């Protein structure tokens, strides 16, 4: 099915970009729900799935709410007010969602599940205001395990996409941007033509403009959200996403950096290619657990590592600042974009 999203001059003038943590929460959950997990994300899946299962997040409300195909509840993805909302801001919007909207979304989930709502979602359907704070806590727990340790890498990819397309708009106009988003999206001069849709997308009663949102986990599809009175949203795979989880070339610390940080701390930074616990880092480096903990505390205070709780374990990850220190020739946010380096029903999927 082909559908068209018509544009006025005012809509073109109000087209904007946003990077949304909740969008990545929902689309990453969908990737995990696929069997098998899309090949692009299997390296990430291999690192997070067991941790999510240990925390019970593979069988809770979130897992029941995000099936591998079909409708995605709109209240889980509030329209970003700015270009880069925080997870806390988006969770506040979710907990403030209206009872009518929550129940309408869950009714669609039930219809697509054969007419019966999954048992995990029944309390939320009965009492949205009382249960939404519990859902927000579950989202936070999922974020800490599955996305927060990788967010510097993911965000750099998304911001690079926005930078590239903003420059493209400045040099060639918005029409070029719209015509270059995805193979199933085409600009014909007056409308955005969306190919291979399961259901129609219409601007009827929707707000002005268009919200473009790059995503690491929407790949290979384009997602749409048209929920009046918000502007239509187009969630598309970010440029360079195919290289997101590829192992980067081995990182070593220069003598100069080791002299500043100390050899042990520099070694720990180099080891954090993937998020790891204190015990795991001690095993790899031969340092004592106490010594590793002390070094990581110092690195965190300096803004070079971040800590994320996964059940009884704390995972440490490199920050964007640490990435640039390890390789000054490749900043965490590359303005040229990752592609230059190796390396009705309002929400539906194509």
N, C-alpha and C positions, 0 to 999 in steps of 0.2 A: 504494500500500500504506500502511495505517495501522499503526503499532506503538505500544505503550504501555510506558512506563517507570514501574513502580509505586514508591510511596514509603511509608516508615514515618515515624513521628514523629521517629525518630532521624535518618533521611535529611534531613528538613526542617531539623533542628537543625544538621546539618553541611554544609548548602549554602553555598558560598563562591564568590568571584570571583577571577580572576587575569588578568593581562596578560602575554602570553608573546611574546618576540621570535621564538622559533622557529616559533610558530604563524603569525606574519606572514611569516616566510621561506617556509614551505611554501605558504601560501595565495596569496602574491604570485607565486610560481613558477607556480602553477596558473593564475592570471590571465594571465600571460605566455604560457602554453602554449595558451591558447584562440586560435582564429582565426575571426573577429577578436577582439582583446582586448575585454573588456566595455567599453562606452562610458564607464562611470564612471571607468575607470582609463587612458584613452587619453592624457590629458595627461601623466601620470606615465610611461607606456610610451614616449612620444615622447622623453622625456629620458634614459631609462636603457637602452633596448634596444641602441643602437649601442655604448654603453660596455661592456655585458655581452658583446656579440659580439667586441669588440676584445680582451677578456680571455679569450675562449674559453669563457665560462660558459654560452653558449647550446647547447653540445654536450658538456658534461661529465657527470659522474655525477648531479649534481642534476637536470639537464634530463631525463635518462633515467629518473629515479626518480619524477618528479612529472608524470604525464600530465594532459591537460585534464579527464578524467573518470575515475571509478573509484577504486580503492584508493589510499590514501596511507599510506606506511610508518609504522607506529606508533612505531618506535624513533626517528624524526626529531622526535617531539613528546613527550618525556618529561613525565610529570605534574609540574607546578610544585609545589615544596615550599611556596612562600609566595605572596603576592599579586603580587609583581613580580620574578620571577627575572631575572638578567642573562643576556645571550647567553653569556658565559663559563661560567656555571653550567650552562646547558642543553647547551652543547657538551661539558662534562665528563661529563654524563650520557649523551650520545650515544656518546662514545668508550668508555664503560664498558658499553655495551649488550651483552647476551649473544649468543653466536654463534647459538644456536637461534632467538632472536627475529629477528635480522637476516636469517637465511636464510629463515625463514618469511615475512617481509614481502616479500623479493625473489622468492620462489616465487610469491606472489600477483601481483606485477608481471609475472613471466614468463607466468603463465597468462592474464592479461588482455591480454598482447601477442601472443597466438597460440601460446603454449607455449614460446617461446624468450626467454631473458633478453637484454636489450640488451647488446651487447659491452662497453660502458663499465662495466657492473655486474658482469661475470663475475669480475674479480679480487676485488671486495668479497665476493662470494658464496663464493669459495674460501677467503679468509683475512680474515674480519671483524676480528679483533683487530689485524692488521697494516695494514689499509687504512682503518679508521675514522679515525685521525688525519689522513690525507690528505683524507678527506671533510670533516672539521671545518675544515681549512684552506680548502677550497673554499667552504664555507658562510660563513666569515669574509670571503673575498674578495667573495662575492655581497652580503653585508650591507653592506660598505663602499661598494659602488657603488650598490646599488638601494634600500637602506633607511636606513642610518645618516644620510645627509644630510637625510632627511625625517623622522627619528624624533621630533623635538620636536613636529612637527605631528601625526604619527600617534598618538604617546603621549598628547597632550592630548585627542584625540578619544576614545581608549579609556578614559582616566581619567575623562573627563566622563561617559561612559556608566555606568561603575561608580558614580560619585558619585550620579548620578540614580537608579539602581536601588536603591542602598543607602538613599537617602532614601525611595524608594517603599516599600521593605520596612518601614522604621521607621514610616511613616505608615499603610500599608494592609496590611502583612503579606506574607509570602513568596509566598502564592498569587497575589497581584496581579502580582508580578514575573514569575513563571513564565508567567502567562497573557498577558503583554504583551511577550514576547521577539521573536516573529516570527509572521507570519500562518499558518505551518504548525505552530505549537506551541500546544497548548491544555491548560490544567490543568482536570481534571474533578472535583477534590476528593480523589482518591486516587492518580491517575496522571497523568503527563505524556504527552499524546497527540501523536504526531509524524506528520504527514501527508506523503504523497508521498515515501515512503522506497523506495529500491531494495532494501533488505534490512532484516530485523528488528533491533531493538535490544532487548537483554534485560539484566536486572540479575543474571542467574544467575552466582553466585560473585563478582560485582563488589563492590568495597569500598563502605562506607557513604557517604552524602552525595551531592552533585552539584557538579561544578565548572563554573561558568559563565564563559565566556571571550569577551568582545567582540572582534571582528576588523574591520579595515578592508578586508581582501581576501576574506573569505568571501562577501561579497555576490554574488548575491542569495540564496544558499542558507544552510541551516543544516547544519553538519557535526557528526557524533557520533563519539565514541571510547569504546568499552567494552572495556577490556582488563584482566581480572582480574590481580592483586587491587586495581588502582587504582579509585577512584570513577569513575563515568561522567562524561564531559565533553560539554558542549554548546557548540559554537562558533557564535556568531550574529553577524549584521552589526550593528555599533555604530550607535547613534542618530546622525543627522546625517552619515552617511558620504557621502551624495550631494553634500555641499558640500566634501568633503575636498580635492579638487584644483582647485576653482574659484579663479580669480585673485582675490586679496583686493584690496580697494580700494587705490589707490595709496598707498604709505607715504611720508610726508615727515617730516623731522626738525624738531622745533621749534627756535626760535632758542636756547632754553635748553639743549637737548640738544646742539646744534651748538657752543654755547659751551663745554660740558664736554668733548665728544669731539674737537672740531675739525671744520671743514666737510668735509674729505676723508673722515675716518672715518665721519662721520654719513652722507655720501653713499654710501659703500660698503655700510653696513648697509641703507640704503633699496634699493639695487640687488639685494640678495640675496633677492629674492622666491622665486627658485629657486636651488638650488646652482650655483655657478659657479667657474671657475678664475681664477687670478691674471691670465692673459693676457686672458681674456674680460672681466673687470672693468676692466682697463686700457683695452681698446678702447672699452668703453661710457662710461667716465668721462673719458677723455683724460689720465688720470694715467699716469706711467711704470710699467712692470712692477715695477721695484725699489721704487718708492714704494708701490704697492699691496701688495706683499709685506710691507713694513715695517709698514704700517698694519694689515694683517690679523693679523700676529704680535702686535701690541699688543692688538687686539680679542680675539684668542683668549686671551691672558693674562688679560684682564679678564672672561672667561667669556661674551663676547657672540657669538663665532663658534666653530664647530667645523670641523675639517679631516678629510677622508676621502679615502684614496688610491683612484684608479680607474686602474689601469695605471700609466702614466708621468705621469698628471695628478693633481693634488690639488684636490679640490672643497671649497669653503668654504660653510658654511650658517649661517644665523642660529640662535641658541639661543632657548629659551623666554624667557630674561631679556631678550634683545634685542627680541623681539616685544613684550613688555610695555612696554619703553622707547619703542618707536616709536609705540605706541598705548596709553597708560595706561588708556583707557576699556575696552579689550578685552584682558583677561589671557589668557595662553596656555592656562591651565586655567580654564574658565568653569564654576562650579558649577551654573549653570542648565542647562548642556548645550547641545551644538551645535544641537539642534533649535529652540532659541529664537532663534537668530541666522540671518541669511540665509546666506545663505551655504549465536560464529560469526565473521563478518568484522567486526572491531571498528571499522574506520574507513571510513565510506562517506559519500556525498553524497546529498542529496535530489534 
